[in-house]
Amino acid sequence: MTLASGTRLGPYEILAPLGAGGMGEVYRARDTRLDRDVAIKILPDAFAADPERRARFEREAKTLASLNHQNIAHIHGIEESGDVRALVMELVEGPTLADRIAQGPIAIGEVLPIAKQIADALEAAHEQGIIHRDLKPANVNVRGDGTVKVLDFGLAKALDPVASASIQSQSPTLTLGATMAGVILGTAAYAAPEQARGKTVDKRADVWAFGCVLFEMLTGRRAFEGDDVSITLAAVMMKEPDWTALPAAATPALRRLLRSCLEKDPKQRLQAIGDARLEIERLLGGALEETFAPAIAVAVPPWRRALPWALAGALALALLTVLALWAPWRTAPPAAPLRLEATIGADVSIVNLGASLALSSDGSILAFAAQDSQGQKLYIRRLGELRATPLAGTANARDPFFSPDGQWIAFFADGKLKKISATGGAAVTLCDAGDARGGTWAEDGSIVFQPAAAGAGLSRVSSAGGAPAPLTKLGTGEVTQRWPQVLPGGKAVLYTAHSTVSGFDDATIVLQPLPDGAPKVVQRGGYYGRYLRSGHLVYVHQGTLFAEPFDLARLEPAGQPVPVMEGISSYPGTGGGAGFSGSAQMAWTETGTAIYLAGGNVADEAPIQWMDRTGKVTALRATPTNWSSPAFSPDGRRLAIDINNGQADVFVYEWARDTLTRVTFDAKTDAKPVWTPDGRRIVFRSDRDKTFNLYWQRADGSGDVQRLTEGPNSQVPASWHLSGKFLAFTETRPQTGNDLMILPIEGNDASGWKPGKPTVFLSTPFNELEPMFSPDGRWIAYFSAESGRFEVYVRPFPGPGGKWQISTDGGVLPVWSRTRDEIFYGSPDNRLMAASYAVEGESFRADKPRVWSERRFTQRGLRNFNLHPDGERFALAAAPENESAVKQDKLVFIFNFFDELRRIAPVTTR
């Protein structure tokens, strides 16, 4: 509420505005009864509308008015007029300490008198049980004669909303949601760690703030800085001030005073502001020579220096042990979690595939994979610093993870496992990693990682590099084991197992004892399992994080899972990012801080769209569904897709009539449709008999489903030869990963169809996927990781013959044009690429690939797009045209996360 000059509030006449803040607007006013100028603080509207809050404020204000000290701005009373509630205070002339510091550091000879008066004011208030809670330079006035006046004593508490376990509020000076288990009071840069964690505070919080103000006067800079509230609070809790910024004239005694005020543990902090006052008086009195001259060190034998501390430490340890055993009543209730949203500190977007976030164990460094117009690389941000910095030599990096000591960051790039120092430098290649899916750095110096998207168990390699060795084997029905975590002590490794590359929520969390032993499932239907130092196993299911107590000694759950929170960006495998199924964008420290990228399941529902060469996007089917793997019928009038509505089935959509027909009805997963050349049948993969084998069904849904293959390995159909006698598909085999296979088939509708025995078309130690017959049947295009990253290749069918690489900078999911001599494929940055080709005898020659359309697509299932038979348009889900609309540059921080887990899922000891 803004008041005009001349407005009357009782006997007070408003003269001019003085400023505004989180605790209200302030005006100069004239007290017409006593003929003096005063300061009028108009309280916020929310305060005036809350009777219980007003009553509590009046009680607090009476206490505050009892303060009578030369260094404290006095409160004269409370004035009410209509809906306006105002606090009448002593008018303090002169600049604030914040104004003075803005001009630069203050000389020590001027700092000490100011600091002494601030300490005097705090001591007087503390003696009456009043805590300031919002001490900062802006609340300290320095008159021309050097007199200090501390303002707004106790108003942070007086204006605080009524405590409630469910109410979320704002502190007087922070726009920040916080739970009432200890609302953060005071500006972030001066909030004590216990305030930042949402815990109850006492006078030691004012001691901390005093230390922050003293540091700022001496250096001209804040002790804890950040470009937003969350980063500042992170610095308060995890970073030390830059002690090197103190002036050379700051003596050891002054430095000790500062350090004792800024101890993060309130038990180790200076316990009373009066002690600080005494130390400052000593420096101002008989010890000025120490203040302005370097101290002369007196040699003392090391044992004499250590003895008093050793005795004190032994005594303190004994006392703590007695208290821990004898005084359980002293245990404080767990603090409520504090959630803050923070920018990452760089004009880039977090890569929202895989596991792009990592925190060092002490929480001081955030590493993340991000991309901009120049490509994808790793960035690090030291929490407490304003900006994130890219790490040179990390092009195409993804899925970072820290060494236990936080000195190194491992990551995957270009088919390799690499590491780089957290301080920068050259990246070191450790070993080949193919199309890896996650890694973990163990305490013994080894790295456990998943070397391929499918077809292999976990491997282990020394963090110094070398040849990786197999660590686990795929279990029955498993296609892949991903996102491992070596548990503390190295007793076991936890991982997510899938029975299909695309996930479809078929994940299980498995624990493999080390060095050997039988693996055991610890959770079904969850993914990205992680053991936390709180004693819990956490995992994600459909974008919700669950937690359950976990017995590390027995290596088994010790309670029932409970939901913790929703909205974590994750990849069950049903939509975008299916190739990275089982992952989540979340990380934790060992001390209880968590971070995550908000978003829930990635790309679950979307419309189906047309995209032409110009990038123009129009609706093909406007209704959003959780679809993937589009496939056009040979006549181009129908589109087969799989849709996951809790279970995946094959559907056929006729856009001319806007009708969607369900083709399969099994309770299992039916997916990845492929039309026969005559358009009468659709082949698909199904796990209706546990393993994903190939089946077909009439396209109109009539008749019975016929099984085409039978075997223990997972299979994915890709394309038919124009003769209708050969089906190309991918099979995941334990020894060689994904291989290209051919299924011969004979017969007709009258005599019946007889599938033959599958034969190998291409098998290598690398992953080969999605074999696509050319329109004339002479060639097969596919993509392979043989070069260290996926590229598109062409080979003659049935072979033998040469091999030609089509893509030049990464490529997946080839598709042939039926109207031009062109091959299309997807680029690593989700653009459609085209390459013209020519056939000369038995030789195949492709031109340099070109961008077909600048508009990008989103990732959906096993195939993201398909080309209409007219060769002019694709069916896909287009990425938003305005890339800034989907820019991922903010993270959510959760402090006291372990306390929250222990509250909702108590851990019991056996």
N, C-alpha and C positions, 0 to 999 in steps of 0.2 A: 504494500500500500504506500503510494507516494503522497507526501503532504506538501502543500504549497506554502510559501512564506506568508505569515500572518495568521495561519491556522492556529486555533487555540485548543489546548488540551488542559482543561482545568485552568490553573493559574499560569500555565506555561504557553508562551507564544513562540511558534516556530519561526526562526530567523533564516536559516540556510541549511542545505544538506551538507553533511560531513563525509559520508561514505555509506557503503552497504556491504554486507557479508552474509555468510550462512546463518548468522544468528539475528539478522534483522537490519533495517535501515537506521542510520544514525544522523541526527540533526543537531545543530546548535539551536538552543532555545533560551528565552529570557524568563526567569522566575520573577513574575511581576509582584509577588508578595515580599520576597526577600531582596529584590533588586540585584540579582546576580545572574550570570550566564551559566547554563548547565548543558549537559549532553543528554539527548533523549534518544533512546533506542526503541524503535517500533518493533514489536515482536511479530514473528511470522503469522500469517492467517491461520495456518494449521494449528498453531498454538491456541489462538483465540477461540477456535471451534471445539476445543476439547476441555470440558469442565474439570475432569479429573486431573488433567495435565496442568490446568491453571492453578488448581488448589495446591498441587504439589510444588509448583513453581513459587507460589507465595510463601510456602513453608521454607523452601530453600532460600528465597530472597531475604527472609528475616535473618537467617543465619549469616548470609553474606553481608548484610548491612551492619552486622556486629563487628566486622573487620575495621579496625581503626589504626592505620599505620601510614607513616609518611610516604612509603613507597607503593602504596596500593590506592588506586583510584576508588574513591568512596561511592557507595550506592546510597542515594538520598531517599528513594522510595519508589512506589509503583503508582502509575496514574492510568485511569480507565476513562474512556469517553466513547460511548456507543459500542461499536465492535472493535475499537482500537484499544490494545493493551500496550503500555509503554513502561520502560524502566528509566527512571531519572537518575543520572549519575553525575559525578564530578566532571567538569569539563577540563580536560588536560590539553594545554597548548603545547605546541612544539612538534617536531618531526618524530616519526616512529623509528625504532631501531632498524627496521627493514629499510627505511629511506636512507639511513646512515650507511648501512652495509652495501647498499646499491652503488655507493661511490667507491667501494673497494675495501680491503682489509683495514681494520682499526688497529692503531698502535697499542702495544701491550700496556703502556702507561695509562691509556684511556680505557682499555678493556676491563682492567681489574676493578676500578671503582664502579663501573656499570654492573659488572658481574656480582660484586658484593651487595649492591642495593637490590638486585633481583633475588639473590639468595636470602637477604633479609626479609623481603616481602613473602617469599615462599615459606620461610621458616615460621613467620607470624601466622600465616594461614594454616599451616600444618598443625601448629599447636592447638588450633581450635577445630581440628578435624576436617578442614576444608582443603580439597585438592583442586588445583587449577584445571588440569586436564586439557588445556588448550594453549599452553605457553609456546610462544613463537615470537620472532622479532616484530611482527606487525601488531602484537599485543603489548609492546613495551614502548613507552614514550620517554624521550630524553629531552628535558627542558634545556633552555639556553644556559642556565646556571649549573647544569650537570645533574640535576635531580632526576631520578628515574621514577616513573609511575607505571606499575603493571596493571593492565586493564583486563576486564572480562573474567575476573576470578570466579571460578565455579559455575559460570553460566552454561558451560557445556553440559554439566549434569543437571542444572536447574531447568534447562530447556529440553532435555532428553525426553522422548515419549515414555509413557508408562510401560514398565517392563512387561513383556508377554512372550511366551515361548514361541508363539506363532507369528507375531507381528514382525514385519520388516520395516526398517526405518532408515532415516538419513541422519548422520551426525550433523552438528551445526555447521561444520565447515567443509564437509566432504559430500559430494554427490555420489554416494556409494551405498548399495544395499548391504546390510549386515544383520545377522541374527542377534536377538536380544540377549544371548548368553554372554554378552559383553560387547555392546555396540561400540564400534571404533569412534572414539571421541578425540577431536583434535586434528589438525592438519597432518597429512600422511608423512611428510618429511620429518616431523617432530614426534610422531607417535612411537611409543616404546614397543618393543617386540610383543609384549604381552597384550598391548592394545591392538596391534595389527592382527594377532591371532584370535581376537575376540574374547579374551579372558578378562576377568574382573581385575581392576587396577587399584593401586594404592599410591601413597605419596612417592614411591620409587619411580612411578611414571613421570612425575614432575622433575625428579633428579635427572632422568634420561633427557627430557626436553631441555633442561638447563644445560646439560652437556652439549646438546645439539646447537643451542644458541651461542654458547661460549666458543665452540669450534667455528661457527659461522662468522662471529666477530673477528676471530684471529685470522681466518683464511679468506674471507670474502666469498665463500662458497658453502653450499649446504653439505652437511656430513653425509646425507643420503639423498641421492637425486634420481629422478626418473622422468620420462616424458608423459607419464600418466600415473594415476593413483596406484594401479596394481604393480607396476614395475618399481615404483618408489617403495611400496610396502615390502616387496620382495627383497629390495636392497636392505631395508631396515632389518629384516629377519635373517638374511643370509650373507650380507657383505659387511666388511669392516670399512670405516672411514679411511680416506687416503691420508694416513698420518704424515706422509712426506710433504703434504701441503702446508703443514704448520710452519710458521716463520722460524728462522734460525734462532731468534731470541727466546723462543719458548723453551724454558728450562725443563730439566727432568721432573721437577716437582709439579710444574704446571701440566706437563704431559701425563704424569701419573694421575692427576686429578681428572683430567679429561677421560682417560681410559677407565677410571673407576666409575665415572658417571655413565659411560657408554658400554658397560658390560651388558650383554644381551640377556643373560640369566639374572633376573632381579635379585636372586639370593646372593649373587656375587657382586652386585652393584653397590655403590655407596648407599648406605642405608638411611641416611638423614641429610637433608640439605644443610643443616646447621654445621655438619662436618666440612662441607664445601666452603661455607662462609668463614669458618675458622682458618682453613688453609689459605683462602684469599687474603684474609687479614694478616696472616703471617707473611705472605709475599709482599703485601703493601707496607708492612711495618719493618721488621728487622731483617727481611730477606730480599730486599730489592736488588742487592748485588747479584743474587742468584737469578733474578728475573731478567736482568739486562746484560749479564755476562755468562759465558759458558762455565759450567760447573767443572771443578777440578776433581777428577776421579781419584779416590784413595784406594790403593791396592789392598784388597782383603782376600785372604786365602779362600779358595772355592768351597772348602768344607765348612768354613765359618758362615759364608753366605748361604749355603744350602741348609745348614742345621736348623735354623729357626723355622724355615718353610717346611722342612721334613717333619719336625715335631708338630707344627700346626696342622699339616696335612693328615698325619696319623690321628691326631685328636679329632679332626673334623670327620675323618672316615669312621672312627669309632662312634661318634655321636650320630652320624647318619645311619649307621647300622642299627643302633639301638632304636632310633626313631622308626626306621622301616619295620622292625620286628614288633615294637611295643606300641606304636601309635597308628594303627590303621585308620583311625578316625580323622587323620590329617589328610587323607587322600582327597584331592579335589575332584569334582565332577568333570567329565570330559568336556572340553570346549566345543562349541558348535562349529561346523565348518564355515569357512569364509570363501565365497566365490567371487572372483574378480575377472573381468574380461580385459585383455591387454593386446595391443598391437605387437607384431613381431619385430618392428623396428627396421623394416626394409620395404621398398616399393616392389615387392614380388608377391607371388601367390604360393602358398604351401601346396605341394604336390599331394592331391587327394587320392592317392592310390598307395596300397601297401601300408607300411608303418613308417611314416615320415618324421615322427617326433622322437627325440631322445633327450633325457636329462642326465647329467652327471650325478653320481650317487649322493654328493653333498648338495645338489640342487643349485650350484652356482653357475652352471653353463647349460644353455639350451642349444641343441643342434637340431636342424631341420632341413629337409630337402624342399627346395622351392624353385620356381621357374618364372622367367620373364620372357621378353621377346628374344633374348639372346640364348635361351636354352635353360637347362636344368642343372643345378649344382647344390652343394651343401653351404649352409650358412650357420654361423654360431652367434649367439648373443649371451654375453655375460650379464646375468641378471643384476641390475643396478646400473648398467651402462645404457645409454640412450639408443644406440643403434646396433643392428646386426651387421655382421661383415661376412662377405663370401669367402670361401676357402678356395684358393687357386688350385687347379689340378683335380677338381672334383666334377668335371663335366659329366652329365647324365647320371649323377649319383642318386641313390635311393636307399631307403631302409637303413638309416644309420643306427649305431649302438655304441655305447662308451665302454672303454676298459674299466675294470673295477676301481682303479685309482683316478679315473677321470682325465688321464693325460693323453689318451688316444681315442680317436673315433674311427670305427670300422664302418664300411659301407660297401655297396655293390654298384658296379658300373661297367658297362660294355662286356658283360660276361665274366667279370673278374671280382674277386673279393679283395678289397684294398683297405689300407688304414692311413690315417694322417694325424699328425700331432694336433692337439686342441689349440695350440698356439700358432698353427699354420706351418708351412713348409712343403716339402715334396710329398706327394702321395706315394705309398709303397704298395706294390702288388704282392699279395700273399699267395694266391692260387687261382686256378680257373673256378668259376662258379656258375657257368651256364646261365640259366634263367632262374636264379635263386629266389627263395621266398623266406627271408628272415635269418637272423643270426644272433648269437649271444656269446659274450666274452666271459669265460669262466675264471675263477680265482686262481687256478693253477696255470694260467697263461695260455690255455688252449681256446680255440673258437669253435663252437658248434654251429653249423649252418645247414640250410636245406639247399642242395646244389641245383635243383631243377624244379620247374613248375609242377611236374608230375613224374611218376615212374621211378622214384628213388626215395630211400630213407634219408636220415640225417648223416652228415659227415662231420669229421673233426680234423682240424689242422692247427699247427702251432701258430701263435700270434706273431712269431718271427718269420713265418712263411714255410713253404715246403709242399709236399704231396699230401693231399687230404686222404684220410682213411675212413671207410664206412663205420658208422657208429650204431645205427639201427637198421632194421629191415622192415619193409612194408608188411603189415599184418593182413590177415585174410580180408579181402574186400576193400582194402585201402588202396587209394591211388596216389596219395601224397601225404607227407608229414611236414607241417609248416610252422613258422613263427616259434622257434624253440626258446626255452629259458632254462639255463642250468641253475638248479636250486642252490641256496647257500650251503657251503660245505662240500659242494660237488657230489652229493649223494645220489642225485637223479637229475634227469632232464625232462622238462614238461614240454609238450608240443600239441598242436592241433592236427588231427587226422581227418581226411576227407575220403569219401568213396567215389568222388567225382571231382574233376579239376574245377568245375564251376561252383561247387559248394552246395547250393540249394538247401541250406540249413541242415545238411546231413552230417555236420561236424561233430566230432567227439574230442574231448581233452584227455590226453593219454600221458601217463607217467612211466618213464623207463628208468628203473634203478641202474646205478652205475657202481662198479664197472660192468656188471652183467645182472641178469635176472629177467623174469618174465614181465613184459609191459602190462599195465593195468589201466583200464578206463576209470577216470576219476569224475568225469562229468559228461553226460550225453546231451546233445542239442545245444552246446555252447562252443564258443571259439575264442581265440586269443587269450588263453588262460595264462595268468600270472600269479606267482606267489609273492605276497607282500610281507615286509618285516613286521607288520601288525599282527601276523599270525593268520592271515586269510588267503584263500584262493579266490581271485576275482576272474570273471570271464564275461563275455558279451553274448547276448542272445537278442536278435532283432532290434539292435540299437540300444538295448537297455543293459546297464552294467549290473551284474549280480555278484554277491560275495557270500562266502561260507567259511566258517572256521576250518583251519587245516592243521593237522598234526604233522609237523615236520619230522619228528622222530619216527613216527609210524608210516609216514608217507601216504596219508589217507585223509579224506575229509573228516571233520570232527563235529559236524552240525549240519543244519539244513540251509540251503541257499536262500537269500533274501534279496529283493531288488534294491539297488542303491540309488541309481539315477538314470534318466533317459537322455536321449539326444546326442549320443556319441557317434561321430562319423565312423562308420564301420562297414565291413564287406562280408555279408553272409554268403554272397555268391549268386544272388538271384537277379541282380541288376548290374549297374555299372561297376566296373572294377572286378568282374567275376574272376578274372585270372589271378586276382590277389585275394581270393576269398579266404576267410578266416582271420583277417587282420583288422586292426582298429587304430585310430589316431589318438593314442593315449600313452602317457608315460608317468612314472612315479620316481620319487627320490626315496632314499632309505630313511628319511626323517619325517615322512608323512605329507609331503606336498605332491599334488597331482596336477597334471595339465591335460587338456584334451581339446580337440577340434570339434566344435558343435556341428550337428547335421543329421544324425541318425543314419539309417541304412542308405547307402549311396544309390541314387537313381532308381529307386524301386518302381515308381510309376511314371509313365510318360506317354504322350500321344505318339502315334506313328506318323512320320512326315515324309513328303517328297523333297528331294533336293536336286536342282539341275546344275548345269555347268556354271551358271552365273552366280551360284550360291543362293538363289531364290528358294525359299522354303514355303511350302504350302501343306495343308492338312491332307493326309492320306486316311487316317482314322483319328478323329479328334479325341475320342474317349481315352483318358490316361489309364494304362494298365501296367502290370509288372511283366512285360513281354521281353523276348529276346529271340535271336536266331531267325531273322526273316528269310523266307525262301519263296520266290515267285514260281507259279506254275508255268509250264512251257508256253502256254498261250498268253501269259501275262495278265490274265483276268482275275487271278486269285493269289492271295498271299498266305502262306502257311507260317505260323509263329508258334512258339510255346509261351504259355502264360502261367505264372505261379500265383495261385490264390490259396496258399497253404500247402498245396501240392501242385506239381507242374504237369500240364497236359498240353497236347497239340490241338490247335484250333486252325480253321481256315476262314479267312476274311475275304468277302466279295465286296469291293468298295463301290461298284456301280449300284448295288442294292443296299449297301451299308448293313450287311448281315454277317454275323460271326457265328460259325458252326463248330461245336466241339467234336473232335474226332476220336480222342482217346479218353477212357474213363477209369483207368486203373488207379488204385489208391497210392501207387508209388509215383516215381518221377518219370514222366515221358517227355522227351525234349529233343531239340536239334532236328527239325523236320527237313527232309530232302525229297523232292518230287522225282518219280520215275519219268523217263523221257516221254511216255505217252500221256502223262498227267492223270493216270487213273489211281495211282497209289502214292502213299507217303511213307518213307522209311524214317524211323526215329530210334533213339536209344532209350532203354528203359531198364530200371533195376527191379522189375517186378519179380525176378528170380534172384534177388540179392545183388548180383553183379550186373554192371551196365553192358548188356549185349544189344544186338540189332534186331528190330522187329519191323513189320510193315502192316499197313491197314489201308483199306480203300479210302480214297480222299473224301467220299461222302459219308464216311463213318459206318457204312453197312458192312455186314459180314464179320468174320472173326479176325482177330489179330493173329498173324503168323510169325513165328520166330525164325530168324534168318541165320543167326550165329549162336554158338554156345561155347562158353569157355570161362576161365577164371579171371581174365584180364578185362579191364574197362575199355569200351570201344565207342567211337564217335563217327557217325556217317558224314560224308562230305559231298560226293557227287557221283552221277551215273555216266557211264559211257553212252554215246549216242545210240549204240546198238541195243541198249537195255540189257546187256549180258554181263556187265561188270560194274560192281559198286566199289568205289574207292572209299576207304575209311582209315581212321587212326586208331591204333591199339597201343595201350600203355603196358609195356612188358618190363618185368622186374630187372632184367639184365641190361636193356638198352634204352629204356625210357619210351618215348612216343615214337612209334614206327608207322610207316605207310603200308597199308595192306590192300589187297584186291580180293573181293568176294565174287566168284563166278556164279551165275545162276542160269538155269535152263528151264524150258517149259512154256506153258501158256495158260490162260484162264480155263480152257477146256480140259487139258490134260493135268493141270496142276503145275505149280512151280517147285523146282528142286534146287535149293542152294547147294553149291559145291563147297569144297574145302578152301578156306582163305589161304592165300599165298602172300609172301612178302614181296612188296615192290621196292622198298628202301628201308634198310635198317643200319643205323650207325650208333656210335656212343652218344650222339647228340639228339636233341628233340626235333622231330619233323612232324608237322601238323597240317591239316586241312588240304588234302590232295584234291585238286580240281581239274577235271578233264576239260581239254579245249573243245570248242564246238565241233571240230572235225574228228576228235578222238585220238589225234596223233600225239598229244603232249599232255603232261600233267604238271600243273603249277602247284607249288606248296611253299611253306615257309619253314626255315630251319635256323637253329642257334649254332651252327657249326663254326661260324666266324667269331663267336663270342657275343653276338646279339642276333636277334631275329632278322633275317633277310629273306626275300622272295626269290625262288629259283624255278627253273623249268627243266624237265627231263623228258625224253621221248618215251612214249608208251607203245608196246610193252617193254621196250628196251632190248638190248643194251644201247648205250650211246653216251653222248656228252652231257654236260651240265652247264646251264647259263644262269648267271645271277642277274635278276631284273632290277631290284631295288639297289640303291647306292648309299642310303643313309638310314637304314632300318626299314623294315616293312613286315606286315602281317596280312593274313586273310585275303589271298588273291582271288579275283573273279574275272572271267573272260567276257569280253563283249561278243555278242552274236552278230553285230552289224558292222563292226570295224575290226581291223587287226590291232586290238588294244587289250592290254591287261591292266586291271585296276587293283589297288591294294591300299591298306591303311598305313599312315606314317606314325612314328612314335608320338607326334604331337596331335594325333587324331584329325588329320586332314586326309582327304581322298587324293591319291596319286594315280597318274596314268602313264603308261609307257607303250608307245607304238612298237610293233615288231614286224619282221619279215622272215619268211621261211625260204631258204635256198637249199634245195635238195634235202639232205639230212641235217642241215645246220639251221640253228635258230639264232636270229640276231635282234636284239632289242635296242631301241633308242634310249637316250637319257630320259629318266622319268621327269615328269612335270606335275605341278600342282593342278589338279582338275578343278577344284573349287577351294577358295580361301575359307569358306565357312566350315567350321569343325563339327564333328559328330561326338556323341557321348558313347561310352562303352556299355554294352549290354550283352551279358551272357557269352556264349561260345562264338557267336558271330554278331557283329555290331551293325552290319549293313548288307544290302544285296542290290544288284543291278537289275533293273527291269529289262525284259528281252528287247525293248526298242533301243537300248544302249544310251539313252539320253537322261535318265533320272535314277536316283537311288531311293530305296526305302531305308529310313534310319530315324534316329532321334537327334535333332540338331542341337548343338551347344548354343546357349544364349548369344545373340549377336553382339550385345554389349558385354565384353569380357569383364569389365569392372563390376558388373552385377554379380558375377560368381567368384570374384577375387577372394581368396582365403588368406586373410592377413591378420586374423585375430584368434587368440587362444583364450581358453578359460582356465584360470588358476584356481585350485582348491587348496586352502590351507587348513590344517587340523584334520586332514582327510582320515588319518589312521584313528583319531579319536572318534570320528563318526562311525567308522566301521566297527570299532569295539562297542559302541553304544547299540547299534542295531543288530549286530551279530556277535554277541559276547564270546570271547575266547576263554575256555576253561582249561586248566592245567590238570594233567593226570598224574 
